[in-house]
């Protein structure tokens, strides 16, 4: 486990060390509050299992939206 001190700038931005950015290779994180801690979770880890699930299917935009909403709800119920 890596532990480093980072600072928050006046706009509320946190700068992640380059080593962590390279390690995780993502630009988006879920931010969770766990008691008195703030936890950053790479988005890739949570949604990666859904990559390509619609490939090859002839779906309307409305059907895709509905499926995405359903899968997102399942994901949030299972992983939060």
Contact map, one row per residue, 1 for C-alpha under 8 A:
11100000000000000000000000000000000000000000000000000000000000000000000000000000
11110000000000000000000000000000000000000000000000000000000000000000000000000000
11111000000000000000000000000000000000000000000000000000000000000000000000000000
01111100000000000000000000000000000000000000000000000000000000000000000000000000
00111110000000000000000000000000000000000000000000000000000000000000000000000000
00011111000001111000000000000000000000000000000000000000000000000000000000000000
00001111100001100000000000000000000000000000000000000000000000000000000000000000
00000111111111100000000000000000000000000000000000000000000000000000000000000000
00000011111111000000000000000000000000000000000000000000000000000000000000000000
00000001111110000000000000000000000000000000000000000000000000000000000000000000
00000001111110000000000000000000000000000000000000000000000000000000000000000000
00000001111111000000000000000000000000000000000000000000000000000000000000000000
00000001111111100000000000000000000000000000000000000000000000000000000000000000
00000111100111110000000000000000000000000000000000000000000000000000000000000000
00000111000011111000000000000000000000000000000000000000000000000000000000000000
00000100000001111101100000000000000000000000000000000000000000000000000000000000
00000100000000111111100000000000000000000000000000000000000000000000000000000000
00000000000000011111110000000000000000000000000000000000000000000000000000000000
00000000000000001111111000000000000000000000000000000000000000000000000000000000
00000000000000011111111100000000000000000000000000000000000000000000000000000000
00000000000000011111111111100000000000000000000000000000000000000000000000000000
00000000000000000111111110000000000000000000000000000000000000000000000000000000
00000000000000000011111110000000000000000000000000000000000000000000000000000000
00000000000000000001111111000000000000000100000000000000000000000000000000000000
00000000000000000000111111100000000000000000000000000000000000000000000000000000
00000000000000000000100111111000000000000111000000000000000000000000000000000000
00000000000000000000100011111000000000000100000000000000000000000000000000000000
00000000000000000000000001111100000000000110000000000000000000000000000000000000
00000000000000000000000001111110000000011110000000000000000000000000000000000000
00000000000000000000000000011111000000111110000000000000000000000000000000000000
00000000000000000000000000001111100001111000000000000000000000000000000000000000
00000000000000000000000000000111110001111000000000000000000000000000000000000000
00000000000000000000000000000011111111100000000000000000000000000000000000000000
00000000000000000000000000000001111111100000000000000000000000000000000000000000
00000000000000000000000000000000111110000000000000000000000000000000000000000000
00000000000000000000000000000000111111000000000000000000000000000000000000000000
00000000000000000000000000000000111111100000000000000000000000000000000000000000
00000000000000000000000000000011110111110000000000000000000000000000000000000000
00000000000000000000000000000111110011111000000000000000000000000000000000000000
00000000000000000000000000001111000001111100000000000000000000000000000000000000
00000000000000000000000000001111000000111110100000000000000000000000000000000000
00000000000000000000000101111100000000011111110000000000000000000000000000000000
00000000000000000000000001011100000000001111111000000000000000000000000000000000
00000000000000000000000001000000000000000111111100000000000000000000000000000000
00000000000000000000000000000000000000001111111110000000000000000000000000000000
00000000000000000000000000000000000000000111111110000000000000000000000000100010
00000000000000000000000000000000000000000011111111100000000000000000000000000000
00000000000000000000000000000000000000000001111111100000000000000000000000000000
00000000000000000000000000000000000000000000111111100000000000000000000000000000
00000000000000000000000000000000000000000000001111111000000000000000000000000000
00000000000000000000000000000000000000000000001111111000000000000000000000000000
00000000000000000000000000000000000000000000000001111110000000000000000000000000
00000000000000000000000000000000000000000000000001111110000000000000000000000000
00000000000000000000000000000000000000000000000000011111100000000000000000000000
00000000000000000000000000000000000000000000000000011111100000000000000000000000
00000000000000000000000000000000000000000000000000000111110000000000000000000000
00000000000000000000000000000000000000000000000000000111111000000000000000000000
00000000000000000000000000000000000000000000000000000001111100000000000000000000
00000000000000000000000000000000000000000000000000000000111111110000000000000000
00000000000000000000000000000000000000000000000000000000011111110000000000000000
00000000000000000000000000000000000000000000000000000000001111111000000000000000
00000000000000000000000000000000000000000000000000000000001111111100000000000000
00000000000000000000000000000000000000000000000000000000001111111110000000000000
00000000000000000000000000000000000000000000000000000000001111111111000000000000
00000000000000000000000000000000000000000000000000000000000011111111100000000000
00000000000000000000000000000000000000000000000000000000000001111111110000000000
00000000000000000000000000000000000000000000000000000000000000111111111000000000
00000000000000000000000000000000000000000000000000000000000000011111111100000000
00000000000000000000000000000000000000000000000000000000000000001111111110000000
00000000000000000000000000000000000000000000000000000000000000000111111111000000
00000000000000000000000000000000000000000000000000000000000000000011111111100000
00000000000000000000000000000000000000000000000000000000000000000001111111110000
00000000000000000000000000000000000000000000000000000000000000000000111111111000
00000000000000000000000000000000000000000000000000000000000000000000011111111100
00000000000000000000000000000000000000000000010000000000000000000000001111111110
00000000000000000000000000000000000000000000000000000000000000000000000111111111
00000000000000000000000000000000000000000000000000000000000000000000000011111111
00000000000000000000000000000000000000000000000000000000000000000000000001111111
00000000000000000000000000000000000000000000010000000000000000000000000000111111
00000000000000000000000000000000000000000000000000000000000000000000000000011111
